[in-house]
């Protein structure tokens, strides 16, 4: 039977564009955070001690929902 390893999901929170560009290049403070998480995962599992872990980073932006106003249009606007 093969042991399955659950994926590790880390939310780095809202970040500035400059920081995200550095992460895409494999640099900067967020890359250090990703490396730190990989080391923690290796430390927790003896099975992963000698294996190479490949991080998968997904960058997303939440779309704001458009709110529909129930107020009538003010006079003079068409």
Backbone as JSON, one array per atom type, in Angstrom:
{
  "sequence": "XXXXXXXXXXXXXXXXXXXXXXXXXXXXXXXXXXXXXXXXXXXXXXXXXXXXXXXXXXXXXXXXXXXXXXXXXXXXXX",
  "N": [[0.84, -1.17, 0.0], [0.54, 2.23, -0.81], [1.71, 5.13, 0.74], [0.05, 8.17, 1.13], [0.7, 11.61, 0.79], [-0.46, 14.5, 2.17], [-1.26, 17.58, 0.55], [0.47, 20.66, 1.2], [-0.79, 23.67, 2.13], [-0.28, 27.07, 2.03], [-1.14, 30.22, 3.04], [-0.09, 33.23, 2.05], [-1.08, 35.68, 2.31], [-2.19, 39.09, 1.59], [-0.21, 40.81, -0.69], [2.24, 43.16, -1.95], [2.66, 44.25, -5.36], [5.34, 44.44, -6.2], [6.67, 42.71, -4.45], [5.48, 40.3, -5.19], [6.39, 40.08, -7.84], [9.09, 39.64, -7.36], [8.95, 37.16, -6.12], [8.06, 35.58, -8.27], [10.4, 35.53, -9.72], [11.88, 33.95, -8.14], [13.02, 35.06, -5.91], [13.43, 37.27, -3.03], [11.48, 38.16, -0.02], [9.16, 36.53, 0.17], [9.9, 34.2, -1.11], [11.72, 33.25, 0.69], [9.96, 32.63, 2.74], [8.56, 30.51, 1.55], [10.63, 28.64, 1.28], [11.19, 28.22, 3.98], [8.83, 26.95, 4.83], [8.99, 24.58, 3.33], [11.22, 23.41, 4.56], [10.17, 22.98, 7.12], [8.22, 21.07, 6.53], [9.81, 18.95, 5.62], [11.13, 18.4, 8.03], [9.09, 17.42, 9.61], [8.39, 14.97, 8.5], [9.79, 11.85, 8.17], [9.91, 10.35, 5.89], [10.23, 12.13, 3.83], [12.74, 13.12, 4.06], [15.09, 12.7, 2.4], [14.19, 13.42, -0.06], [13.49, 15.44, -2.95], [11.61, 18.35, -2.79], [9.14, 20.06, -4.55], [8.0, 23.24, -4.75], [4.76, 24.54, -5.37], [3.4, 27.44, -6.33], [0.65, 29.5, -6.19], [-0.71, 32.4, -7.38], [-3.23, 34.64, -6.78], [-6.02, 36.83, -7.35], [-8.7, 38.22, -5.73], [-11.87, 38.81, -7.09], [-13.89, 41.63, -6.8], [-17.24, 41.67, -5.81], [-19.86, 43.07, -7.64], [-21.99, 45.36, -6.27], [-25.44, 45.6, -6.22], [-27.37, 48.35, -6.24], [-30.29, 49.22, -4.58], [-31.44, 51.59, -4.63], [-33.34, 54.23, -6.14], [-32.58, 55.91, -9.29], [-31.13, 59.16, -9.19], [-32.84, 62.25, -9.84], [-32.62, 63.76, -13.05], [-30.54, 62.26, -14.11], [-29.72, 60.11, -16.73]],
  "CA": [[0.0, 0.0, 0.0], [1.32, 3.45, -0.94], [1.31, 6.2, 1.65], [-0.19, 9.44, 0.44], [1.1, 12.79, 1.56], [-1.41, 15.59, 1.93], [-0.6, 18.82, 0.11], [0.63, 21.72, 2.2], [-1.31, 24.92, 1.59], [0.16, 28.19, 2.85], [-1.68, 31.49, 2.59], [0.88, 34.27, 2.35], [-1.82, 36.92, 2.52], [-2.16, 40.14, 0.57], [1.15, 41.31, -0.88], [2.43, 44.2, -2.96], [3.06, 43.76, -6.69], [6.8, 44.33, -6.25], [7.03, 41.49, -3.72], [5.04, 39.17, -6.01], [7.31, 39.96, -8.98], [10.33, 39.03, -6.86], [8.65, 35.74, -5.91], [8.02, 34.94, -9.58], [11.78, 35.35, -10.14], [12.54, 33.07, -7.18], [13.78, 35.92, -5.0], [12.65, 38.09, -2.12], [11.04, 37.64, 1.28], [8.17, 35.46, 0.04], [10.63, 32.99, -1.46], [12.27, 32.78, 1.96], [8.83, 32.0, 3.45], [8.3, 29.22, 0.9], [11.74, 27.75, 1.65], [11.01, 27.89, 5.39], [7.75, 25.97, 4.91], [9.52, 23.31, 2.83], [12.08, 22.84, 5.6], [9.29, 22.49, 8.18], [7.58, 19.84, 6.04], [10.85, 17.91, 5.66], [11.43, 18.08, 9.42], [7.96, 16.68, 10.18], [8.21, 13.66, 7.89], [11.05, 11.14, 7.92], [9.84, 9.84, 4.52], [10.61, 13.19, 2.89], [14.06, 13.63, 4.43], [16.05, 12.72, 1.31], [13.53, 13.69, -1.34], [13.4, 16.83, -3.4], [10.25, 18.87, -2.79], [8.96, 21.13, -5.53], [6.87, 24.07, -4.34], [3.84, 25.06, -6.38], [2.87, 28.68, -5.78], [-0.44, 30.05, -6.98], [-1.0, 33.79, -7.04], [-4.57, 34.95, -7.25], [-6.6, 38.1, -6.93], [-10.15, 38.08, -5.59], [-12.67, 39.82, -7.78], [-14.92, 42.21, -5.95], [-18.59, 41.51, -6.33], [-20.53, 44.33, -7.87], [-23.21, 45.41, -5.47], [-26.57, 46.23, -6.9], [-28.05, 49.29, -5.37], [-31.74, 49.19, -4.7], [-31.9, 52.97, -4.61], [-33.69, 54.74, -7.47], [-31.66, 56.89, -9.86], [-31.46, 60.55, -8.85], [-33.45, 63.02, -10.92], [-31.71, 64.44, -13.96], [-29.58, 61.32, -14.67], [-30.31, 59.16, -17.7]],
  "C": [[0.89, 1.25, 0.0], [0.79, 4.5, 0.03], [1.12, 7.48, 0.86], [0.17, 10.58, 1.37], [0.16, 13.92, 1.18], [-0.66, 16.83, 1.45], [-0.55, 19.84, 1.24], [0.19, 23.02, 1.54], [-0.94, 26.04, 2.56], [-0.42, 29.45, 2.25], [-0.72, 32.58, 3.01], [0.22, 35.63, 2.53], [-1.68, 37.9, 1.37], [-0.75, 40.73, 0.5], [1.2, 42.36, -1.98], [2.92, 43.58, -4.26], [4.57, 43.54, -6.78], [7.27, 43.04, -5.57], [6.65, 40.25, -4.52], [5.94, 38.98, -7.23], [8.61, 39.3, -8.56], [10.11, 37.54, -6.63], [8.63, 34.98, -7.23], [9.43, 34.67, -10.12], [12.55, 34.41, -9.21], [13.38, 33.83, -6.17], [12.84, 36.54, -3.96], [12.17, 37.39, -0.86], [10.01, 36.52, 1.18], [8.83, 34.14, -0.33], [11.27, 32.39, -0.21], [11.18, 32.09, 2.78], [8.54, 30.62, 2.87], [9.38, 28.22, 1.28], [11.62, 27.3, 3.1], [9.93, 26.82, 5.57], [8.22, 24.61, 4.41], [10.41, 22.62, 3.87], [11.24, 22.28, 6.75], [8.62, 21.17, 7.79], [8.58, 18.7, 6.06], [11.12, 17.46, 7.09], [10.32, 17.23, 10.05], [7.86, 15.24, 9.68], [9.56, 13.02, 7.59], [11.08, 10.58, 6.49], [10.36, 10.85, 3.5], [12.04, 13.69, 3.11], [15.03, 13.72, 3.25], [15.46, 13.09, -0.03], [13.52, 15.18, -1.66], [11.93, 17.24, -3.43], [10.17, 20.05, -3.75], [7.77, 21.97, -5.1], [6.04, 24.5, -5.55], [3.17, 26.27, -5.76], [1.82, 29.22, -6.73], [-0.72, 31.45, -6.47], [-2.36, 34.13, -7.61], [-5.01, 36.3, -6.71], [-8.11, 37.9, -6.85], [-10.83, 39.19, -6.37], [-13.72, 40.34, -6.81], [-16.28, 42.01, -6.61], [-19.2, 42.89, -6.51], [-21.82, 44.32, -7.06], [-24.29, 46.14, -6.27], [-27.3, 47.11, -5.92], [-29.54, 49.23, -5.63], [-32.33, 50.6, -4.67], [-32.28, 53.42, -6.01], [-32.65, 55.74, -7.95], [-32.09, 58.29, -9.48], [-32.04, 61.26, -10.09], [-32.37, 63.68, -11.77], [-30.67, 63.5, -14.57], [-30.3, 60.36, -15.61], [-29.35, 58.1, -18.05]]
}
